Amino acid sequence: MRPVNKIQQATNVFDVSAGLQQDLSIEDDDHSNARDTSYPSDTTTASSDDIEQLSEDDQMFFEFYDLVVNEEQNSSAPVFSRVLLESICDQKRTLVRDFDLEDEERTIRHLEYHFSSVEVTKVWQDYHKEDVPEWLLVRYPARVELIHEFHSRFGKYSRHIQLLQKYSDLDSVTHLLTPYSFESSNSFNYILLEEHKDPGVMKAYHVALKIAMAIWLESDARDQFQMIMSAAAIISNPIKRIVCFGLGQIQFTDNAWNGSVLQHLAVFTVIKVLETRYKESGLDNRPIDILFQDPSYEKKDWILVRELHRAMGCGEISKVYSVTDPEGLLAVDTNTFVVTAFLPFKVPLMQIVADLFASSSGPAAFICDKMALDTTKWYYKLHDRDSPAVARFFAQR
């Protein structure tokens, strides 16, 4: 049994904790480049007249698409599988190794996806010439982006579809059958990248973290969260691993980003809850692996995450690791606690997880964004995190 109600309550506590953010604000005009991963509200409504007044790229968020019929046309076959993710992981590692070579030694100029024995499309093309890419992202399409009507009308606004069209001149039907793409760039914010080398900046972060932790430990939000997690731990499968997706950079320059600090603190609070639970139950108290996957993490973030981990007293029962996409997805199993609150809707995480566990028992528990989870729902919008497959996934467990 998956403690869905408890999970939703926990996410509400994340919302409640936003009230703490004013106390966690530290102004620093020299380091104010927090990155925005906001998403349109899932409760956004508009009349037909209002929608017509919007620009076309805004209208795409209000259009509904019949995902049930689309699934039936594809025999309800999952889009994502472990085999696919392992292939993506292998391609990414190969490409990263190639990036490390001198330009004259590099051999990879494009990557391909084979969706049949004879049909192939490019998922990455080298357009960097003599400049070596500084970062590499995996783009996954949401279910709505696989609908022909969306593709034909709004595909030019989808980054995943844009990349496929850039890499290949194949027809749009071929693009609909391609479940991922790679995006690389040689542009980077080197001011943020080098923050960990500045003793003054890091000292300010260390002081801010101590203040944040003290406020969190004395807060009502923490008490509520701990109570909910204690109840959920009783009815979930034993948790041996926590995989966190997109908790965000640790920043104190913008109130909107203080939530990242609170989310990391909440994860370490879960560890303390599990430690108590396992001791009371006489369960195996082996270390719990905590995996953090976020493409925005920089060296200073990883230094600060490890510092928080130690300061919260989680060192004996857990170990922390930084992983890249899709390593975090491949690490999810039946004894995994998935944390993904406030992940940008452009990352269809719940749809991917539902595919991975379509015919087997899924993760032990989730902290995730609110979803309708209605098995009778047919029509979905682009920023809906759920889908018919996601609704079935939770209903059947």
TACORNOR-V941410 format. One record per backbone hydrogen bond with DSSP energy under -1.0 kcal/mol. CO is the residue of the C=O (numbers start at 1). NH is the residue of the N-H. Records with the same first field share a line. If there is no record, write none. Layout:
BEGIN
CO=NH, NH
END
This chain:
BEGIN
2=4
3=7
4=8
5=9
6=10
7=11
8=12
9=13
10=14
11=15
12=16
13=17
15=18
16=19
17=20
18=21
28=31
41=44
47=51
48=52
49=53
51=54
55=59
56=60
58=61
59=62
65=67, 380
66=70
67=71
68=72
69=73
71=76
72=75
74=77
81=85
82=86
83=87
84=88
85=89
86=90
87=91
88=92
89=93
90=94
91=95
92=96
93=97
94=98
95=99
96=100
98=101
102=105, 106
109=126
111=123, 124
113=121
119=115, 116
121=113
123=182
124=111
128=131
135=185
137=183
139=181
143=146
144=147
147=151
148=152
149=153
150=154
151=155
154=157
155=158
158=162
159=163
160=164
161=165
162=166
163=167
164=168
171=175
172=176
175=178
181=139
183=137
185=134, 135
188=190
189=193
190=194
192=195
194=197
195=198
198=202
199=203
200=204
201=205
202=206
203=207
204=208
205=209
206=210
207=211
208=212
209=213
210=214
211=215
212=216
213=217
214=218
216=219
219=223
220=224
221=225
222=226
223=227
224=228
225=229
226=230
227=231
228=232
229=233
232=236
240=289
241=337
242=291
243=339
244=293
252=26
254=257
255=258
257=260
258=262
259=263
260=264
261=265
262=266
263=267
264=268
265=269
266=270
267=271
268=272
269=273
270=274
271=275
272=276
273=277
274=278
275=279
276=280
277=281
278=283
288=319
289=242
290=321
291=244
292=323
293=246
294=297
298=302
299=303
300=304
301=305
302=306
303=307
304=308
305=309
306=310
307=311
308=312
309=314
310=313
314=318
317=288
319=290
321=292
324=327
326=330
327=331
329=332
333=336
335=240, 241
336=364, 365
337=243
338=367
339=245
340=343
344=347
347=349
348=352
349=353
350=354
351=355
352=356
353=357
355=358
357=360
365=338
367=340
374=377
378=67
380=65
381=384
387=391
388=392
389=393
390=394
391=395
392=396
394=397
END
